[in-house]
Amino acid sequence: TFMPALIALSFRETQLFAGIVLFSLLLAIGMIVRAYLEQLHLLLVPRLAVVVTVVVLIMAGVSVLSHRLDLESGLSVALFPMVIVTMTIERMSIAWEERGAWPAILVAAGSLFTAALVYLVMANALLTHLVFTFPGLLLVIMALMLLAGSYRGYRLNELLRFRAIADPRP
């Protein structure tokens, strides 16, 4: 999904380390609340509404606490997209329930890693200069994405996974 890219945009304001800490804090508290809501057997829409409200309250609380402690990076927690954070909490909670804690943590870590990579690409001054100076490069990037999206062959992990079968030696 596009969640890591939106989180990476938020990291531009919070800086990477503070953004990861704030995002992880939001996810952890949100998942605790979501686990409690699961016991209430709510329907999806009311449950999401409560989680969005809790996310807003957490963001407001972190902003107020950061202001009182003179931590500027905490003030930018309000730039995190609330609906995306809520849907991430929902997705991680479902993964936690269906597959267990470790796979859910791996999904969250993978999303954070992707967001960090996207942040590093967006923060690269040379790439920013090239894209704004030569907007036609975006068409080249789009063509590469379309090419990659239409690829139907073996994936790299399949080549590694089944290399023993492809090896002609007995």
C-alpha positions in Angstrom: 0.0 0.0 0.0 1.0 3.6 0.0 1.2 3.8 3.8 5.0 3.8 4.0 5.2 6.7 1.6 2.8 8.8 3.6 4.6 8.0 6.8 7.9 8.9 5.1 6.4 12.3 4.3 5.7 12.8 8.0 9.3 11.8 8.7 10.4 14.8 6.7 9.1 17.0 9.4 9.8 14.9 12.5 13.2 13.7 11.3 13.8 10.0 10.9 14.7 8.8 14.4 12.1 10.9 16.2 9.5 9.9 13.6 10.1 6.2 14.0 9.9 6.6 17.8 6.7 8.6 17.6 5.1 6.3 15.0 6.0 3.2 17.1 4.5 4.8 20.2 1.3 5.5 18.3 1.1 2.0 17.0 1.9 0.4 20.4 -0.8 2.4 22.3 -3.2 2.0 19.4 -2.8 -1.8 19.4 -3.4 -2.0 23.2 -6.6 0.0 22.7 -7.6 -2.1 19.7 -7.0 -5.3 21.8 -9.4 -4.0 24.4 -12.0 -3.1 21.8 -11.8 -6.6 20.4 -13.3 -7.8 23.7 -16.3 -5.5 23.2 -17.1 -7.3 19.9 -17.8 -4.0 18.1 -18.6 -3.8 14.4 -15.8 -2.5 12.1 -16.9 1.1 11.7 -17.5 1.9 15.4 -14.2 0.2 16.3 -12.3 2.2 13.7 -14.0 5.4 14.9 -12.9 4.7 18.4 -9.3 3.9 17.3 -9.2 7.2 15.2 -10.4 9.1 18.3 -7.7 7.4 20.4 -5.1 8.2 17.8 -6.1 11.9 17.8 -6.0 11.9 21.6 -2.6 10.3 21.7 -1.3 12.8 19.1 -2.7 15.7 21.1 -1.2 14.3 24.3 2.3 13.8 22.8 2.1 17.3 21.3 1.2 18.9 24.7 3.8 16.8 26.5 6.5 17.7 24.0 5.6 21.4 24.3 6.0 21.3 28.1 9.3 19.4 27.8 10.6 21.7 25.0 11.0 18.8 22.5 10.3 20.3 19.1 10.3 16.9 17.3 7.3 15.7 19.4 5.2 18.7 18.2 5.3 17.4 14.7 3.5 14.2 15.6 0.3 16.0 14.4 1.7 15.6 10.9 1.2 11.9 10.9 -1.8 10.9 8.8 -4.4 9.9 11.3 -6.4 7.6 9.1 -3.3 5.8 7.8 -2.1 5.3 11.4 -5.6 3.9 12.3 -5.6 1.5 9.4 -2.1 0.4 10.2 -3.2 -0.4 13.7 -6.2 -2.3 12.4 -4.1 -4.2 9.9 -1.4 -5.1 12.5 -4.1 -6.1 15.0 -5.6 -8.5 12.5 -2.2 -9.9 11.6 -1.5 -10.4 15.3 -4.8 -12.2 15.9 -4.5 -14.4 12.7 -0.8 -15.2 12.5 0.6 -14.3 15.9 2.9 -11.7 17.4 6.1 -12.3 15.5 4.6 -12.0 12.0 2.7 -8.8 13.0 5.9 -7.3 14.3 7.7 -8.3 11.1 5.0 -6.5 9.1 5.3 -3.4 11.2 9.1 -3.5 11.0 8.9 -4.0 7.2 6.6 -1.0 6.9 8.9 1.2 9.0 11.9 0.1 7.1 10.2 0.9 3.8 9.1 4.3 5.2 12.7 5.0 6.3 14.0 4.1 2.8 11.4 6.3 1.2 12.4 9.1 3.6 16.1 8.7 2.7 15.2 8.9 -1.0 13.0 12.0 -0.5 15.7 13.7 1.7 18.4 13.2 -0.9 19.3 16.6 -2.2 20.6 15.4 -5.5 17.5 13.4 -6.3 15.3 16.3 -5.3 17.3 18.6 -7.6 17.2 16.2 -10.5 13.4 15.5 -10.3 12.5 19.2 -10.0 15.0 20.3 -12.7 14.1 17.5 -15.1 10.5 16.6 -14.5 10.7 14.2 -17.5 12.6 11.9 -15.2 9.3 11.2 -13.5 8.0 9.7 -16.8 11.1 7.4 -16.9 10.4 6.3 -13.3 6.8 5.7 -14.2 7.8 3.6 -17.2 10.1 1.5 -14.9 7.3 1.0 -12.4 4.9 -0.1 -15.2 7.6 -2.5 -16.5 8.2 -3.9 -13.1 4.5 -4.2 -12.4 3.9 -6.2 -15.6 6.7 -8.7 -14.9 5.3 -12.2 -14.6 8.5 -14.2 -14.4 10.3 -15.7 -11.4 10.8 -13.5 -8.3 14.3 -13.2 -6.9 13.2 -15.1 -3.7 11.9 -18.0 -5.9 15.2 -18.3 -7.7 17.0 -18.5 -4.3 14.4 -20.8 -2.8 14.3 -23.4 -5.6 18.0 -23.2 -6.7 18.6 -26.8 -5.6 16.0 -28.0 -8.1 17.5 -25.9 -10.9 21.1 -27.2 -10.1 21.9 -29.8 -12.8 24.4 -31.7 -10.6 23.1 -34.9 -9.0 
